[in-house]
Amino acid sequence: MTDEVMTEINTGLQLHISGDRAGAREKFAELWERIGEDGDPLHRCALAHYMADVQDDPAEELAWDLRALAAADSLTDERAKEYHATLAVRGFYPSLHLNLAEDYRKLGDHESAKAQWELGRRTLGALGDDPYGTGIIQAYEALATRLGLEPDSPDFRAGR
């Protein structure tokens, strides 16, 4: 069964990837209007996660990333697997916390950025050994440098 809302979210994502940030923002805003704050947690999480990426104002980006995290907190593995059999909610958290850490860094709140970085670092064990997981790990390492942190062990990826 096709999830029409996720299909529309992916359409907005493709607009963003192709360089049409304004078009993506418009598409996402229209979708958010439809699903709202109380809609399906999977839809809210995905939509807010991508909506954050098309914001020009770091405070707005933070607000959307916080919405994505709140939605993930109410999402179940069962619902995620309805969309794709390989999804597990715990796999969402590394990216969600990474984005929040970067948002706080952009806003000059380095303590909150470091706290989010650490929360996210502890979730890295949920990532697969694939290009996506590798990219997230590399993003954590790069953010650590920007925050003046260093991964505390060779087992950084395990999130311990």
C-alpha positions in Angstrom: 0.0 0.0 0.0 1.3 3.4 -1.0 1.4 6.2 1.7 0.3 9.2 -0.3 1.5 11.7 2.3 5.0 10.2 2.3 4.9 10.3 -1.5 4.1 14.0 -1.3 6.8 14.6 1.3 9.3 12.9 -1.1 8.1 15.2 -3.9 9.0 18.2 -1.7 12.3 16.6 -0.9 13.1 16.3 -4.6 12.3 20.0 -5.1 14.9 20.8 -2.3 17.5 18.4 -3.7 17.1 20.0 -7.2 17.7 23.4 -5.7 14.2 24.7 -5.4 14.2 25.5 -1.7 11.3 28.0 -2.0 9.2 25.4 -3.8 10.0 22.7 -1.3 9.2 25.1 1.6 5.9 25.9 -0.1 5.1 22.2 -0.6 6.0 21.3 2.9 4.0 24.2 4.4 0.9 23.0 2.4 1.4 19.5 3.7 1.9 20.7 7.3 -1.4 22.6 7.0 -3.1 19.3 6.1 -1.5 17.0 8.6 -1.1 19.4 11.5 0.4 19.1 14.9 -1.7 16.1 15.8 -1.3 14.2 12.6 0.4 10.8 12.0 3.8 10.9 13.9 5.6 9.4 10.9 4.3 12.1 8.6 5.1 14.8 11.2 8.6 13.5 11.8 9.6 13.3 8.2 7.9 16.5 7.1 9.3 18.6 10.0 12.8 17.0 9.5 12.8 18.1 5.8 11.0 21.5 6.5 13.9 22.4 8.8 16.4 22.0 6.0 14.7 24.6 3.8 14.5 27.4 6.5 16.6 30.5 6.1 16.3 31.5 9.7 18.3 29.3 12.2 15.6 29.8 14.9 12.9 28.5 12.5 15.2 25.6 11.6 15.5 24.8 15.3 11.7 25.0 15.8 11.1 22.5 12.9 13.8 20.1 14.2 12.2 20.2 17.6 8.9 19.3 16.0 10.6 16.4 14.2 12.1 15.1 17.5 8.7 15.4 19.3 7.1 13.4 16.5 9.8 10.7 16.7 9.2 10.4 20.4 5.5 9.5 19.7 6.3 7.3 16.8 6.2 3.5 17.1 8.3 0.9 15.3 5.1 -0.7 14.1 4.0 2.5 12.4 7.5 3.1 10.9 7.5 -0.5 9.5 4.1 0.0 7.9 5.9 2.5 5.7 9.1 0.5 5.2 9.8 -2.9 6.7 13.4 -2.0 7.6 12.6 1.2 9.6 13.1 1.4 13.4 12.5 4.6 15.3 15.8 4.4 17.1 17.5 4.8 13.7 16.0 8.3 13.4 17.6 9.7 16.5 21.2 10.1 15.3 20.1 12.5 12.5 17.5 14.3 14.7 20.0 15.1 17.4 22.7 16.0 14.9 20.4 18.5 13.4 19.5 20.0 16.7 23.1 20.2 17.7 23.9 22.1 14.5 20.9 24.4 15.0 22.0 25.4 18.5 25.6 25.9 17.2 24.3 28.2 14.5 22.4 30.2 17.2 25.5 30.5 19.4 24.2 28.2 22.1 27.2 25.9 22.4 26.1 24.3 25.6 22.9 23.1 24.1 24.7 22.1 20.9 27.2 20.0 22.9 24.3 18.4 24.9 22.5 17.4 21.7 25.7 16.2 20.1 26.3 13.9 23.1 22.7 12.7 23.2 23.0 11.9 19.5 26.4 10.3 19.9 24.9 7.8 22.3 22.4 6.7 19.5 25.0 6.1 16.8 24.9 2.3 17.4 21.4 2.3 15.7 23.0 3.2 12.4 23.6 0.6 9.7 26.9 -0.1 8.2 26.0 1.6 5.0 26.6 5.0 3.2 23.9 6.7 5.2 25.3 5.6 8.5 28.8 6.5 7.4 27.6 9.9 6.4 26.0 10.6 9.7 29.1 9.4 11.6 31.2 11.8 9.5 28.8 14.6 10.2 29.1 14.0 13.9 32.9 14.0 13.7 32.8 17.3 11.7 30.4 18.9 14.2 32.6 17.7 17.1 35.5 19.7 15.5 33.3 22.8 15.1 32.2 22.5 18.7 35.7 21.9 20.0 34.9 18.3 21.0 36.7 15.1 20.3 35.1 11.7 20.0 36.1 10.1 23.3 37.1 6.6 22.1 37.9 4.6 19.0 34.5 3.1 19.4 32.8 6.4 18.6 30.4 4.8 16.1 29.0 2.4 18.7 27.6 5.4 20.6 29.0 4.4 23.9 
